[in-house]
Amino acid sequence: IGKTIVVVANLKPAKLRGVESQGMLLAASTGDTLKLVTVDGGISPGATVK
């Protein structure tokens, strides 16, 4: 879709709704609105979030 998002990877595998997950997407919510955390600018895939 053309957006760069923040993914927390290399987590201990866990089953969520019967599917193994090894990472999470970062999201924020206000009330009943949920949005993915996105990155502006030229950040390369695999960059460290500090």
MOPAC internal coordinates of N, CA, C and O (Angstrom, degrees):
PM7 1SCF
backbone

  N    0.0000 0     0.00 0     0.00 0    0    0    0
  C    1.4528 1     0.00 0     0.00 0    1    0    0
  C    1.5230 1   109.96 1     0.00 0    2    1    0
  O    1.2310 1   119.61 1   175.13 1    3    2    1
  N    1.3232 1   118.35 1    -4.87 1    3    2    1
  C    1.4522 1   120.72 1   176.15 1    5    3    2
  C    1.5117 1   115.29 1    88.46 1    6    5    3
  O    1.2310 1   119.74 1  -158.62 1    7    6    5
  N    1.3280 1   118.10 1    21.38 1    7    6    5
  C    1.4630 1   121.10 1   177.90 1    9    7    6
  C    1.5195 1   109.28 1  -118.75 1   10    9    7
  O    1.2310 1   120.76 1   -33.38 1   11   10    9
  N    1.3209 1   116.16 1   146.62 1   11   10    9
  C    1.4574 1   121.61 1   173.08 1   13   11   10
  C    1.5179 1   106.98 1  -101.01 1   14   13   11
  O    1.2310 1   120.68 1   -55.12 1   15   14   13
  N    1.3399 1   116.30 1   124.88 1   15   14   13
  C    1.4657 1   120.64 1  -177.68 1   17   15   14
  C    1.5230 1   109.80 1  -116.90 1   18   17   15
  O    1.2310 1   120.58 1   -11.67 1   19   18   17
  N    1.3220 1   116.50 1   168.33 1   19   18   17
  C    1.4623 1   122.62 1   179.03 1   21   19   18
  C    1.5287 1   108.36 1   -98.44 1   22   21   19
  O    1.2310 1   120.95 1   -54.48 1   23   22   21
  N    1.3394 1   115.78 1   125.52 1   23   22   21
  C    1.4589 1   122.08 1   178.72 1   25   23   22
  C    1.5218 1   107.99 1  -120.98 1   26   25   23
  O    1.2310 1   120.52 1   -49.70 1   27   26   25
  N    1.3291 1   116.61 1   130.30 1   27   26   25
  C    1.4631 1   121.91 1   172.95 1   29   27   26
  C    1.5269 1   105.32 1   -91.40 1   30   29   27
  O    1.2310 1   120.55 1   -65.65 1   31   30   29
  N    1.3389 1   116.55 1   114.35 1   31   30   29
  C    1.4629 1   121.43 1  -173.69 1   33   31   30
  C    1.5244 1   111.11 1  -115.44 1   34   33   31
  O    1.2310 1   121.07 1    -3.96 1   35   34   33
  N    1.3151 1   115.56 1   176.04 1   35   34   33
  C    1.4679 1   123.86 1   178.71 1   37   35   34
  C    1.5234 1   112.23 1    61.16 1   38   37   35
  O    1.2310 1   120.62 1  -146.85 1   39   38   37
  N    1.3287 1   116.43 1    33.15 1   39   38   37
  C    1.4579 1   120.63 1   176.02 1   41   39   38
  C    1.5220 1   109.53 1   -83.62 1   42   41   39
  O    1.2310 1   120.54 1   -19.88 1   43   42   41
  N    1.3186 1   116.56 1   160.12 1   43   42   41
  C    1.4536 1   120.90 1   173.59 1   45   43   42
  C    1.5274 1   107.51 1   -60.59 1   46   45   43
  O    1.2310 1   119.81 1   -51.55 1   47   46   45
  N    1.3327 1   117.97 1   128.45 1   47   46   45
  C    1.4642 1   119.61 1  -179.23 1   49   47   46
  C    1.5293 1   111.65 1   -57.02 1   50   49   47
  O    1.2310 1   120.97 1   -39.87 1   51   50   49
  N    1.3283 1   115.75 1   140.13 1   51   50   49
  C    1.4634 1   122.24 1   178.20 1   53   51   50
  C    1.5194 1   108.14 1  -142.40 1   54   53   51
  O    1.2310 1   120.58 1   -32.98 1   55   54   53
  N    1.3296 1   116.49 1   147.02 1   55   54   53
  C    1.4692 1   120.46 1   176.92 1   57   55   54
  C    1.5159 1   109.10 1   -88.80 1   58   57   55
  O    1.2310 1   120.81 1   -55.49 1   59   58   57
  N    1.3325 1   116.05 1   124.51 1   59   58   57
  C    1.4556 1   122.92 1   176.08 1   61   59   58
  C    1.5165 1   107.54 1  -121.79 1   62   61   59
  O    1.2310 1   120.66 1   -64.40 1   63   62   61
  N    1.3157 1   116.34 1   115.60 1   63   62   61
  C    1.4773 1   121.47 1  -177.77 1   65   63   62
  C    1.5269 1   111.51 1    54.63 1   66   65   63
  O    1.2310 1   121.00 1  -143.05 1   67   66   65
  N    1.3331 1   115.69 1    36.95 1   67   66   65
  C    1.4552 1   120.82 1   176.58 1   69   67   66
  C    1.5167 1   115.58 1    83.02 1   70   69   67
  O    1.2310 1   119.70 1  -177.40 1   71   70   69
  N    1.3313 1   118.17 1     2.60 1   71   70   69
  C    1.4677 1   122.05 1  -179.40 1   73   71   70
  C    1.5220 1   108.87 1  -117.51 1   74   73   71
  O    1.2310 1   120.34 1   -46.91 1   75   74   73
  N    1.3523 1   116.95 1   133.09 1   75   74   73
  C    1.4646 1   119.81 1   179.14 1   77   75   74
  C    1.5215 1   110.74 1   -70.42 1   78   77   75
  O    1.2310 1   120.76 1   -48.56 1   79   78   77
  N    1.3243 1   116.16 1   131.44 1   79   78   77
  C    1.4608 1   122.90 1   178.29 1   81   79   78
  C    1.5182 1   108.92 1  -118.81 1   82   81   79
  O    1.2310 1   120.45 1   -43.44 1   83   82   81
  N    1.3393 1   116.74 1   136.56 1   83   82   81
  C    1.4593 1   121.81 1   176.74 1   85   83   82
  C    1.5176 1   111.50 1  -121.85 1   86   85   83
  O    1.2310 1   120.13 1  -169.16 1   87   86   85
  N    1.3261 1   117.36 1    10.84 1   87   86   85
  C    1.4599 1   121.19 1  -179.67 1   89   87   86
  C    1.5135 1   110.56 1  -164.41 1   90   89   87
  O    1.2310 1   120.99 1    -9.09 1   91   90   89
  N    1.3279 1   115.72 1   170.91 1   91   90   89
  C    1.4619 1   121.34 1   179.89 1   93   91   90
  C    1.5222 1   109.64 1  -137.77 1   94   93   91
  O    1.2310 1   120.73 1   -33.90 1   95   94   93
  N    1.3184 1   116.20 1   146.10 1   95   94   93
  C    1.4593 1   122.20 1   170.95 1   97   95   94
  C    1.5148 1   107.04 1   -86.10 1   98   97   95
  O    1.2310 1   119.76 1   -39.63 1   99   98   97
  N    1.3336 1   118.07 1   140.37 1   99   98   97
  C    1.4591 1   121.07 1   176.28 1  101   99   98
  C    1.5169 1   108.99 1   -85.25 1  102  101   99
  O    1.2310 1   120.82 1   -48.11 1  103  102  101
  N    1.3380 1   116.04 1   131.89 1  103  102  101
  C    1.4640 1   121.64 1   179.61 1  105  103  102
  C    1.5207 1   108.64 1  -140.49 1  106  105  103
  O    1.2310 1   120.95 1   -19.57 1  107  106  105
  N    1.3256 1   115.78 1   160.43 1  107  106  105
  C    1.4647 1   122.17 1   177.36 1  109  107  106
  C    1.5234 1   107.93 1  -131.79 1  110  109  107
  O    1.2310 1   120.90 1   -29.26 1  111  110  109
  N    1.3396 1   115.88 1   150.74 1  111  110  109
  C    1.4601 1   118.84 1  -179.88 1  113  111  110
  C    1.5167 1   111.06 1  -135.14 1  114  113  111
  O    1.2310 1   121.74 1   -29.41 1  115  114  113
  N    1.3216 1   114.28 1   150.59 1  115  114  113
  C    1.4591 1   122.92 1   170.54 1  117  115  114
  C    1.5191 1   105.81 1  -136.96 1  118  117  115
  O    1.2310 1   120.97 1   -61.97 1  119  118  117
  N    1.3156 1   115.76 1   118.03 1  119  118  117
  C    1.4627 1   118.48 1  -177.40 1  121  119  118
  C    1.5142 1   110.36 1    61.29 1  122  121  119
  O    1.2310 1   120.27 1    56.11 1  123  122  121
  N    1.3205 1   117.08 1  -123.89 1  123  122  121
  C    1.4602 1   120.82 1  -179.26 1  125  123  122
  C    1.5267 1   112.81 1  -101.40 1  126  125  123
  O    1.2310 1   119.90 1  -165.57 1  127  126  125
  N    1.3473 1   117.80 1    14.43 1  127  126  125
  C    1.4642 1   122.51 1   178.76 1  129  127  126
  C    1.5247 1   109.70 1  -103.15 1  130  129  127
  O    1.2310 1   120.57 1   -50.43 1  131  130  129
  N    1.3341 1   116.52 1   129.57 1  131  130  129
  C    1.4608 1   122.71 1   178.62 1  133  131  130
  C    1.5237 1   107.98 1  -122.24 1  134  133  131
  O    1.2310 1   120.46 1   -50.33 1  135  134  133
  N    1.3442 1   116.73 1   129.67 1  135  134  133
  C    1.4732 1   121.69 1  -179.23 1  137  135  134
  C    1.5250 1   109.46 1  -131.13 1  138  137  135
  O    1.2310 1   120.67 1   -38.75 1  139  138  137
  N    1.3386 1   116.33 1   141.25 1  139  138  137
  C    1.4548 1   120.84 1   173.12 1  141  139  138
  C    1.5212 1   109.26 1   -71.58 1  142  141  139
  O    1.2310 1   120.70 1   -35.84 1  143  142  141
  N    1.3351 1   116.27 1   144.16 1  143  142  141
  C    1.4606 1   121.33 1   174.65 1  145  143  142
  C    1.5269 1   106.47 1   -77.23 1  146  145  143
  O    1.2310 1   120.27 1   -56.30 1  147  146  145
  N    1.3380 1   117.09 1   123.70 1  147  146  145
  C    1.4605 1   121.90 1  -178.99 1  149  147  146
  C    1.5263 1   109.91 1  -113.75 1  150  149  147
  O    1.2310 1   121.06 1   -12.43 1  151  150  149
  N    1.3282 1   115.57 1   167.57 1  151  150  149
  C    1.4575 1   122.31 1  -177.20 1  153  151  150
  C    1.5236 1   108.68 1  -119.47 1  154  153  151
  O    1.2310 1   120.34 1   -47.59 1  155  154  153
  N    1.3251 1   116.96 1   132.41 1  155  154  153
  C    1.4636 1   121.87 1   174.22 1  157  155  154
  C    1.5240 1   109.21 1   -93.76 1  158  157  155
  O    1.2310 1   120.23 1   -31.02 1  159  158  157
  N    1.2974 1   117.16 1   148.98 1  159  158  157
  C    1.4588 1   120.98 1   173.20 1  161  159  158
  C    1.5135 1   113.39 1    89.70 1  162  161  159
  O    1.2310 1   121.40 1     6.90 1  163  162  161
  N    1.3220 1   114.92 1  -173.10 1  163  162  161
  C    1.4582 1   122.22 1  -173.85 1  165  163  162
  C    1.5108 1   113.73 1   -91.15 1  166  165  163
  O    1.2310 1   119.83 1  -112.87 1  167  166  165
  N    1.2955 1   117.93 1    67.13 1  167  166  165
  C    1.4641 1   121.76 1   176.62 1  169  167  166
  C    1.5262 1   108.19 1   -90.90 1  170  169  167
  O    1.2310 1   120.37 1   -50.19 1  171  170  169
  N    1.3209 1   116.91 1   129.81 1  171  170  169
  C    1.4596 1   121.37 1  -179.24 1  173  171  170
  C    1.5194 1   111.11 1   -77.96 1  174  173  171
  O    1.2310 1   119.93 1   -33.78 1  175  174  173
  N    1.3357 1   117.74 1   146.22 1  175  174  173
  C    1.4620 1   120.21 1   173.91 1  177  175  174
  C    1.5222 1   110.12 1   -55.28 1  178  177  175
  O    1.2310 1   120.44 1   -42.94 1  179  178  177
  N    1.3132 1   116.76 1   137.06 1  179  178  177
  C    1.4553 1   121.94 1  -179.87 1  181  179  178
  C    1.5158 1   114.32 1    91.31 1  182  181  179
  O    1.2310 1   119.81 1   178.76 1  183  182  181
  N    1.3398 1   117.97 1    -1.24 1  183  182  181
  C    1.4678 1   120.93 1   178.73 1  185  183  182
  C    1.5249 1   109.70 1   -62.97 1  186  185  183
  O    1.2310 1   120.41 1   -31.94 1  187  186  185
  N    1.3265 1   116.82 1   148.06 1  187  186  185
  C    1.4605 1   122.58 1  -179.43 1  189  187  186
  C    1.5165 1   110.61 1   -82.70 1  190  189  187
  O    1.2310 1   120.81 1   -46.03 1  191  190  189
  N    1.3315 1   116.06 1   133.97 1  191  190  189
  C    1.4664 1   121.66 1   175.02 1  193  191  190
  C    1.5140 1   107.33 1   -89.33 1  194  193  191
  O    1.2310 1   120.32 1   -51.66 1  195  194  193
  N    1.3312 1   117.00 1   128.34 1  195  194  193
  C    1.4750 1   120.64 1  -178.62 1  197  195  194
  C    1.4990 1   110.19 1  -119.94 1  198  197  195
  O    1.2310 1   120.10 1   180.00 1  199  198  197

